[in-house]
């Protein structure tokens, strides 16, 4: 029996079966032409036609009248219906479908969704909570928190155990922390660097602004692989360049992921395991500012769906929203250990590795002495200070004691930073570069 599942996350709506992802389509619609377009095609022209582009029809699924309706669509539900039909049409989908729905959908939105499906060529055979399906089988359901990064917000979901079942418990929405906010922050950073280094502002022109947004994921991927990259824009025959590194992208995500961390600690305290799709971990700054990460492999969504298929399936005329599943012991601890294994164990200084935790003092060798017994002395001119790199439950931490010009990955370090594997620390007045490494 072939089973189709639609993963309803507006950052990237996915249609899949047991074997593969059949189609991916971000929640964007553009109506500048007579024939509306959806998904990636619409996203790539969103900055060129902002008044004719829509991207809130899944997050704000409703029958409320659109403010700038032009006859194509009356309300958000019309846009969602057209997007569904676009997805189904590309795959000639006429079979029954299971919907994995975000935890933040309310009863009215679920009713609208099922109403839309009744007018589609396919039927809904199941309606299940997306976060629950992603985390089903976790070793410690009571500690599990699922992070769902959507287009316009992050959603945190917790779980509890009851009568042998894993039950969705609490849900918190954090507006303004989704992928749109992250991309805006990174695009603003890129524009600032082009202004500083080339005296060119790509945001003053719709075409170059759109170009920056279209290149962001490529630039981020290249920065992750090479640490430092040269961004380039060709505008009317003139070439503009700006050099950035991974730290630039990570720094701009600080406020967004900082808000997520605050809500996470309010929701779950300090004793939690943060489950999230494995590709989320690659977002710059996420693993730097959020801890206790459990990357969930993409295949697990469909595996859990098939495992609990009889529990999820329902009457197409009267579907129930599934928010609890039988408890299983499909351990997610391998993912957890992978995260732990990616933690730095040593700091490399002048080709010599020192085990963590450690304390460092930099300054004139014959001048001030190290701050504590066993501190590592590093020669520096024109400055001195103390650093402490410690290992805590929150990760590997860098503490700077009154030193104002220490750089982390090319950017000014805060008094307290969470460090990750590969981070580089530059000290004022010193040629020594400290790098976080792992020694097995």
N, C-alpha and C positions, 0 to 999 in steps of 0.2 A: 504494500500500500504506500503510495507516494503522499507525503504530507507537506503542505506549503505553510510557511509562517511569515507574517509581516511584522518586523520589528519597528514599532512606531516611535522612533526617536527623531524629532524634526531636524536634528543636525545631519542625519543621514538615514532616511527611511530605507529599510532593506527588505527585499523579498528573497526567501531562501527555501531550500528543501533539505532533505537529509544529506545530500551529497555536496552542495555548493551554494554560494550566494549567487542568485540569479540576476539581481539588479540592485543598484544603489542609487538613491535619488534624494539629495538635500531638499529640505522644505522651502523651496523658493519658487515663485511664479512671476512671470513677466508678461505684461499685456500690451507692449508697445506696438506689436504687429497685430494684424487681424486674427491670426492664429496664436493663442497664448502658448508659451513654452514653460516647462517646469524643470526642476532639478538642477543639475550642474550647468546646463545651458542658460538657465535664468540667473543662477548665482554669478556667472561670469560677466554679466552685463548690469548687475544690480547698481553699481555706482554710476553707470552711464545713464540710467533711467530710474532714479530713485522713486519718483512719484508713480511710476508704472510697475514697480516691483513690490511684491508682498512676501513676507517670510514669517508671519505670526499666525497663519491660519490653523496650524496644528496646536500651538501653545495656547491660543485663545479661541479654540473651536467653539463656535456659537452661531446663533441665528441673528445676532445684532447686525444692523445695517452697516455696510462699509462706508467710511467717510468719503472716499474718492472713487465710488463705484461709477463705472462708465457704460454699463449695460452688459458687460461680459459676465460679471458676478455680482450678486446682491449682498452676500455676507461671507464670513470666513468659512462657513460650512460648504458653500458653493465651490470655493477654492480647494478645500480639502477633497471634495468629491471629484473634482476635475483632476487633481493630482493622483488620486487612487486609480481613476480610469486610465490616466497616462501610464502608470506603472503596470496595470493589468494588460493594457493594450500592447505594450512592448513585448510581453511574454505570452500573449494570447491566453491569459489566465481565465479559466472558467470553472476550475475545481473549487472545493471548499478550502478555507484558509483559517488558520489560527492567528489571532492578533495578540502580540505581546505589547501591552499598553503601559505607559509611564505611570508611576505610583501617584502622581499628582492629579490625574484625571478624576473629576467628580462625577456623580451619578448622571447629571444632565449631559455632560460631554460624552459619557459612555452611550447614553441613549441616542445622541445625535450620530455618533459613529456607527452604531448598528442600523440607524435609519438610512445612512448613506449607503451602507453595504447592501441593503435591500434593493437599491436601484442599480447596483453594479451587476456585471455578468457572473460574478462568483458569489459564494455564500460564506458566511462566518460559521465555523464549526467549534470555535473556542475563543475565550477571552480571558487572558491570564496576565497577572502583574509582571511587568518586565523585570523589575529588580528582584522579585522572588524567583523568577525563572533563571536569572543570572547567578544567584547565590545558593540555589537549592543544592543540598549536599554538603554545605559548609561544616567543618568540624565543630565550630563553636557558634551556632546560630544566635545565641544571646549576645555575643560580642560583635556580630557581623553588622556592618553598615555599608550600604551600597551607594556609590557616588555616580549619579547619572548627569553627565554634562550635556545639556541641550543647547539649542541655538541661543536662547535668551536668559537662561538661568541654569543653576545647578540644583539638583534635587537629592536630598539625603534620605535614605529609608533604613529603618531598623527592623529587627525581627525578634520573635520570641518563640519558645517551644511550648506547645500545649497539646496534651493527649497524644503524644507521638507525632505531632505535625509541626512543621515550621510555618509560623504565621507572620504575615506582614504586620508590623506594630505601628511605629510612628513615621511621619513624613514631614520634612521641612523643605520649603522652597526658598531659594536665595536669588532673588531677581538681580539682573545686571551682572551675573557672573558666568554667563554662557560663552559659547564659541564666538558669537558676534562681538562681545566685549573684549575677548582676548585678541581677536583679529584687529579690532580697532586700536587697541593698545600697541600691538606690534607694528601696525601700519603707521601710527603716530611716531613711534620710535624711529622707524625707517625714514620718515619724512624729516624728522629732526636731524638725523645724521646726514642726509643729503644736503640739507640747508647748511649745516656746520662745515661739511667737507667739500661741497661743490657749489654752494650758494644757489641751489635749485630746490624749489618746493614742489614736489609731485602732487600735492593736494590742491594746488591752484588750478589744476586742469583735470577734467573728468576722465580723460583717456589715461593719463599717467597715474591718477589715483586708482583707477580700476586695474591698471597693470600691476601696481604694487600689491593689491589684494590678491590678484591671480598668482603672483609669484611667491607669496608669503610661505606657503607650505614647502616649496622647493628650497627657498633660502634657509628655512629652519632645518630642513633635512641636511643640507650641505654644511650648515654651521655645526650640527650635531656630529657629523662625520669628521670635519676638518677643524673644528673650534673657531677659526677665523675665516671669513669669506669676504669677497668684494661684490657688493650689490651694484647692478648696472642698469641704467635706463637710457634708451635712445629716444630722444624727443625731437622730432623734425630735423633729424640729421646730426644733432648735437648729443654727445654721449656724456652722461653724468655718472659718477661712481661714489660709493661710500663703503668704507670698511667697517664691519661689525663682527662680533664674536657671540658665542652662546650666552655669555653673561648679559649682553644687551637684551636678548629676548627674555631671559629668566627674570631680570630685574623688573621689566614692565609687567610681568604676571604677578608680582609680589602682592599688590593690594587685592587683586581678585582672589587668589588662592588664600591670602590672609583672612579674608571674609569667610571663605569656606571653612577654614580651620577653626575660626571662632564659633561658627554655628555647629560644627562637628563636636567640639569640646563641650558646648552647652547641651547638645543632644545626647552625647554618649560618654561624657567625662574623658578620662585619659586611658581607659581600658577598653579599646576597641580594635577591630581589624577592618580596615577600609578596603572593601572589594570594589573593583572598577575594571572595565574592559582593558585588555593588555595594551591596546594602542593609545589609551589615555595617558599611560605612564610616560610616553614619549613627548607629551606637551611640555615645552620649556618651562621650568620652574615648578612643575607639579610635584615631582619627587623631592624637590629641594625644600618646599614649604609644607608638604603633607607627609605624614609618616605612617608606619604600620600598614603598608600597602600590600594588598593581595591581588596581583594581576589575574584576571579571569580570561582564560583562553576563549577565542571567538567560537570555537566549535562546541563549547560547553552549553551554549544556549539551546542549540538543536538537540544535543544529547539529553539534556534535562527534559525538553519537550517530549521526546520520544519515550523516555523512561516513565513519564507521568501522563502519557497521552490519554489513557482511559479516564483519568481523573479530570483532565482538562476539557475533553470533548463534552459537548452538550447538545441540546435540542436547538436547531437553527432558528426555531420560532421563539425560543425563550431561553437565552443564554444567561448564565450567571458569571459574574466577574470573580475569577479564582484568585484568592489572596492567601491561600494556605495550601501546602503540599505535604505529602507524607515525608517524614524525616528519613534521610538516608545518610550513609557515611562515605560519600564520594569526596575524599579528602582534598581540600584545597591547600594543605600544608606544603606540597612541593612548590607551589607558587610562592608561598610565604618564605620558604627557605631560599628560593631563588633571589628574592628581594634582599634577604639578609646576606646572602653570599655576594651580592653586589656592593656591600658596604666596604669602605676603605679600612685597611688594617694597619697601614704604615704611612708615614710621611717621608717622601724622598727629598733629601737636601744635599746638593753637591755630590750626586751619585751615590749617596749612602742612605739606606732605609732605616728609619727609627720607628719602633713599634708604638702604636697608640695605646693609651693616652700619653701625651708628652707636654712639656712646657719649654718654651723658647725665650731666649733673651737676645736681642740684637742691639749692636752699638759698637763703639771702639773696643777692640780686644783688650787693650791695657787700661781701659777706662772703667766705667761702671761694671759691677759684677753681676752675674745672673741673679734673678730674683729669688730663686729657691734652690734647694739641694737637688742636684741631678738635672738642672735645666740645661738645655743645649745652647751653646754660645754661637752666634752668627755675627761675623764682622760686618759693620755698616758704618758709613760716614754721613755726617750731617743729620743724624737722627738716632734714637734709641727707644726701646720699649719692650714690653712683655706680651707674649701670646700664650694662650693655653688651648690645646686641642684635647677635648675630653670625649669619652664614650658614655652616653646616657641612654635611658629608655626612649628618648626622643630622637636618637641618632647620634652622629658624630658632630660635636659642636665646637665652633671657634669662638673664643672670648678674647676681646681686645681691651687691654687695660690702658685707657687714656691715649691711645695712638690713633692719630686722625687720618693718616694717608696710606693705610694698608689697602691693597687692591685684591679683589677676588674675581678671577676670570676677566680681568681688564676693567672692572668697575670698582668704585669705592666700596669697601666692606662696611657693613653695619657693625655696631659694637658686639652683636651676637649673631652668628650665622650658622645655619645647618649645612654641613659639608657632605659632598657625595664623591664617589669614585671619579678620579680624573680632574677634580678641581685644582686650580693653580692659585697660589698666594704669593703676591709680590710685596716686599717690605721696603719702606722708604730708606734710601741711602745704601741699599744692598743690591749686589748683582745676583744674589742667591734667589732661586725660584723654588718655592715649596709646592710639591705636587702630592695629592692624595692617591695612594696606590693600594693594591691588594697583593699580599704575599701569602702563598699557600704553604 
